Amino acid sequence: MIVKRVALLTLVYLCTTLVYAYAQLVREDILYIKPNAQDYLLYTTTRSNFGTFSKILPKSTNITKKYLYINPEKYTVGENSRYKRIVFPTGNFALISEERFTDKELKVNKEGIFTFRFDSIPRLGGRHYGLSTTVRYYKQLTYVWVLPEDYEFVDYSCNKPGQWVKKGNTLAYFGYKVNDVLPKIRFRPVLQVTLGNVKSLLYEVNSKGMAVTSNSKGVQINFRRGVLFTKGTTAISSLGQNILVRLAKTLKSSVKVRLAIAVPVRNGIDAGRWMLAAARGRTMVEQLINRGIDPARIEVNTFGVKTSQSKKGIEIQLINAPKRKQ
């Protein structure tokens, strides 16, 4: 009797080993991150050569509330003292659910950069962690993030080898024969400048002699002649210095915003005036570069004006990044 029992257990073990050895398990997760960067819509699907498949869930899970979509529709729910599970009659299934990152998974620093780290807490019997399976490995694991248009990826990495593909605001990891996968993704908001933001920023200095308006490109600031520079020189006024400091701060926080400087020239037949205008533009660029702004984000132009427009001063256009297509 004992010999028969040992033989039976040996046969079960061998069959299980063979199933695991020849298991073809493919998983794909797509996370659609919401504008608050905390919540996301998760689409997950698994395809395998199993006759049935079970997904283990916390015992407290309300399956009908949690999942917006379950395929196949015919499934059973089982539970024990430790967990609950959905049992599918096939080796393939797909789910859509509303999820939220935990405080341990997602953190944000003082620069506004979000860092996502998948949890490394052992689970599935205490042997696995991260994106994992009790089978030997995933034949292929695809893990995709789709960011809202107002965010951008900073960098990304993973503890297991694989291929990363980034297209616009979509980032995908492709791993082959992997298990216990821990992706790390950093992203940040792409801040746009608004009329209200720029007004509140500059009007704290002195609203006299400047006009702030919005247009299709972003925000335009028009200065009266003599506000930014001392008359007839390239010396920036104390008010001008303060304004450039604040503009540099805006450009640092809004990393996709560009800046265009337009310097007017009265009496276009006077070469000296054109040279002065060009020198003033160059001085402003140098001031911004010295405050950490990439020169590739700044452009300078000079333009002629009529004598009747003698009070017209320098124009600064803050140009927002174009909206990305989803």
Secondary structure, DSSP 8 states (H G I E B T S, - for coil): -HHHHHHHHHHHHHHHHHHHHT---EEEEEEEE-TTSSEEEEEEEEE-S-S-EEEEEETT--HHHHEEEEESS--EEEE-SSEEEEEESSS-EEEEEEEE--TTTEEE-TTS-EEEE-----BTTTTB-SB--SSS-EEEEEEEEE--TTEEEEEEEESS--EEEEETTEEEEEEEEE-SB-EEEEEEE-----HHHHHHHHHHHH-TTEEEEE-SSEEEEEEETTSSB-TTSS-B-HHHHHHHHHHHHHHHHSTT-EEEEEEEEESTT-HHHHHHHHHHHHHHHHHHHHTT--GGGEEEEEEEE-GGGTTEEEEEEEE-------
